[in-house]
Amino acid sequence: MFKPIAAIAGLAGAVMGLTLAAPPAADRLRWFREAKFGMFIHWGPYSGLAGEWKGNRIPIGAEAEWIMHRFNIPVAEYRELARGFHPVKFDAATWVALAKAAGMKYVVLTAKHHDGFAMYKSATSGYNIVDWTPFKRDPIQELSEACRKAALRFGVYYSHREDWDHPDGFGNTWDYPAAGKDFERYLAQKSLPQVRELLTRYGPLCLVWFDRGMETPAQASRFVNLVRSLQPDCLVNGRVGSYAQDLMGDYQCMGDNGMPPGGLDEPWETPQTLNGTWGYSRFDQQWKSAGNVIQRLVEIVSKGGNYLLNIGPMADGTIPAPTLATLEGVGAWMARNGESIYGTTASPILEAPWGRTTVKGDRIYLHVFRWPSDGVLRLHGVANEATTAYLLAEPARTLKVSRNEGAILVSVPERPLDPDDTVIALKIAGPLRAERPPLVQASDEGFELDHLEARTEGGAMKRFNRDGGFHIAKWTGPADAASWRLLVGRTGPYRLKITYAARKESAGLKYVVSVGAREFTAAAVTTGEWFRYATFDLGLVTIEKAGPMTVSIRPAAASDRELMYFKSLSLEQVHEPPGPGASKRPR
Ligand code: FHN
């Protein structure tokens, strides 16, 4: 068995009041950025109910692991159901082999979901698979060891807020009225001690995946600090803190099945289901095909993210047959095309009519979802010379490359190798230099400039705002900027407006918006929390020349505070003579 590292280092450190120095986030994240694809496993007593309790069914597409909550199953009754959890067909090596064959690089199992049942031997609570059920085995131990043998990374999901079994946990008000709850007591008695157990007994964890956030940043930081003190290399996902606050973990988590509209400048992951539920439901047969999963993976990776794809095993440890079939298809594709996924970075080239691109060093991988009928694939937006191209799955088949009117043209065979995604590796001279994105065109009202087409510079970052939206932030000095190139058709007066959120720390910080040669300086105004956006009128600008023009925004001076959470600039065409005065004009 693995020798618990924290027994030597972390616990000793904790006893002596020491904290192990955590490496910088960029170092901790190195493997994560390389890995791209992981397996999420939702498995627990709810898997035994399989979407039905006493004739009440979880609707197809809804979350079967929420069954206790949905039907308010009393704790005493659910506990009895949990006694029957006896997964005699569970074989950790088989599960891990499945993940590996699918091309996944990490595995994350629900160590405790919202129902409060621990899927490992917990000294904190006897309500765990070893002490509570006839199974007597520890899946966390078996899976962590199987992952180690197979050279996959292993992490745990832990529901640190929701606990429908503990009287003070969040969410069960049918057995335990809210008024009598002491959430701090739950944190101290169960949640924090169980996370400590997980970090000290199963060797190095690649990450702890917290869910649904904490009420206060102070509570969340206790979990972050616990992880850092016991396993400094272990990642903490973005849901450790309150959703209303900025990120406290190492990387952003999209919402469930979430997908950003464009690339982000920060590390992120999206947890996604294979049908409509996380935990097993025998009713939900709306399985995603291998092709769908492959194209999602490519889209996620082309936007700089990681795909944590869920499976929901049955209560006896069997993996549903459609899950096996899908993962097998994905694995076959990954075996031939994995190079175009692992270690790639977000592509500056937005979606092409035929598919998407991923980037690594001097290679652009063209993921062709829709095969061109004229035998020519056109790639726009690359400034480099393209030297050679070949089919990634059959490298001996080189393809003719040429350039025409700014586009790189690749001559392709009549038929694709793979109808879901045929990958073409395009070698370019040096690291990718993207041409400026296409000029932003005006609608009838004017221009809307948001994060999607923005070019960020310096520390300015395109980020997820944790309320389901996106913005540009992390700018603290004049070198941190966002800019757009516009194609001006109509000259004349435009009203310039800015939409952003700013917390009180940012109040008064000056910023400069340049519209062509004209500069507007204004000061940030507090709007509330970090996704409470408000729009401000910056005044009128007359655009005198048609053609390309640059608009940019940057902090006016260096500061130790970040400027604002920027949503968009708009240039609204003024059709009539402007009236006097502008509303809400910041100074
Ligand atoms: O409520 C849970 C849900 O059951 C599942 O665990 C997902 C996975 O991301 N997280 C929560 C909802 O966001």
Boltz pocket constraint, residues with backbone or C-beta under 6 A from the ligand:
constraints:
  - pocket:
      binder: B
      contacts: [[A, 63], [A, 65], [A, 66], [A, 211], [A, 212], [A, 256], [A, 271], [A, 278]]
      max_distance: 6.0
